[in-house]
């Protein structure tokens, strides 16, 4: 295993020290492994808290800041944050308007966020709502979930809902919008290689040099099936056809099309893939209103990509365009 680490047991804490050094506008709690917006809590604003296992950066810690999350809870690599972390984060961002928990549909995340919400509400009286993302069309159930996994839509949801919270909307309004975004998004991913968890030191699954894994998860889970390595145009078709077969994307005001890298895929390949995806969408009568291309929800050093489509309306597009200032997303400021 070749990785830029000091000690596999300290990789999350050491990385958070780097976040603190690079982004002094944020507050980093090394003991609780939290990244918090520097001006939190913002009075009268709904607080947004998300999190999950580390190894998916920039999700979630890279999306803390103006117009997006108020706090991110960082579990150990591919391990859910614990209720104490989530409770501390929730209290730290409560500005009196309630707090929304944005939770990817993985068993540990769902269970620990639920426990934290119950304990925090009982102790402090904070009003807490929870929205679970479950946009992955690859599998119905997996080792990590009951039902579909939460993947790429989580990024789009955090941006759109973050803008709504920044406008001063109520907790009920922000939560309803989050559920609507989740319901209108679908994702599918493939891998060219497995990932290596630092504490394990070897690839999570075996994949031949001339094969791809279709329908992977973001924790190194193998996919629906393995297949032969084919040109990018055929890989794009494998992803887009499954996504389009699951939801009608021809209505609304167009889609936000998100081509995401899994951690080890260079940007040149992601843009090449986006071109193939855009051509397939045009052929299918799907209008692209906005796009995002890059590695925003990753699986350590996995090579591969995912495609996420969100059937958007005018309100979602306006909120997507709203100013954002975070380490990983920044525009309009």
Secondary structure, 3 states (H helix, E strand, C coil): CCCCCCCHHHHHHHHHHHHHHHCCCEEEECCCCEEEECCCCCCCCCEEEEEEEECCCCCCHHHEEECCECEEEEEEECCCCCHHHHHHHHHHHCCCCCEEEEEECCHHHHHHHHHHHHHHHHHHCCCEEEEEECCECCCCCECCECCCCCCCHHHHHHHHHHHHHHCCCCHHHHHHHHHHHHHCEEEEEEECCCCECCCCCCECCCCCCCEEEECCCCCCCCCCEEEECCCHHHHHHHHHHHHHHHCCCCCCCCEEEEEEECECCCHHHHHHHHHHHHHHHHHCCCCEEEEEEECCCCCCCECEEEEEEEECCHHHHHHHHCCEEECCCEECC
